[in-house]
């Protein structure tokens, strides 16, 4: 008999398919010494003592590298050559020191919420089980795992071959992979939620069709029960998006700040665009569900039949949920801005406006 681990909840047992899907994401975080949760014997649980020791070691290593880099740049700042580059390097080190401390603090505070997010996603998957979708998501997770680490390894080897780059700068460049890993984790989570919403919409349509083909009062109880399960499943998707916002809003702020101040960092800008596109797809999926419900509610079907009453009730409940979520939610970064497809354009517009202002001051 499998003994339950200490700290396990009653509903955090994962099946092998789902565990294999999120394993690449957890492995990425473990390699960067910043795991958000752990998976043991098929259970997802909060970080244990060894995991926290691993996090502290990772934080100390990153802080040591960037503080050393900042002090090294301060020592050579007296030279008139490349003063701007040295200042940019110091600002870069300070930025990553601050971002590292914020990420570590969030990991400690939100340990339970990290586990709850995975459980919510799994509860939805358990009802809307689709092996093809899980397989596609797992392949994308491994793709990003290989891409991010191979990219950093390539640039590290290239810097060594060039020979003009200090070893401290190379190590600092490798150490910041944790920020990109957090963005990839957020992006894959929101993509999986989008897939679940699309599957839920298909399940809702099948439910409506099956109810419209019968008018037997004896299966009314069955349709009401299935409608309640569909409602709870959709509610769990929206709750998971709320937990997603709580966990990753500071990560989004960090990557936005990096992409805005270091606009030449194409990698950060590219990851930000991918995350914004994933969030926009999630919004569109929610909008499609709302539009489908509105069409069905305005349809001229006989809503007085025994079975279709449950469909109508479910459609109204989902419409109310979507209205409340659209007004108050969406994925926001600390309440500062909404993460959607227009965010990169707004940042570019802001950058262009400040550039014009600075140029006016320069030529006055």
Secondary structure by P-SEA (a helix, b strand, c coil): cccccccccccccccaaaaaaaaaaaaaaaaaccccccccccccccccaaaaaaaaaaaaaaaaaaaaaaaaaaaacccccaaaaaaaaaaaaaaaaaaaaaaaaaaaaaaaaaaaaaaaaaaaaaaaccaaaaaaaaaaaaaaaaaaaaaaaaaaaaaaaaccccaaaaaaaaaaaaaaaaaaaaaaaaaaaaaaaaaaaaaaaaaaaaaaacccccaaaaaaaaaaaaaaaaaaaaaaaaaaaaccaaaaaaaaaaaaaaccaaaaaaaaaaaaaaaaaaaaaaaaaaaaaaaaaacccccccccaaaaaaaaaaaaaaaaaaaaccccccccccccccaaaaaaaaaaaaaaaaaaaaaac
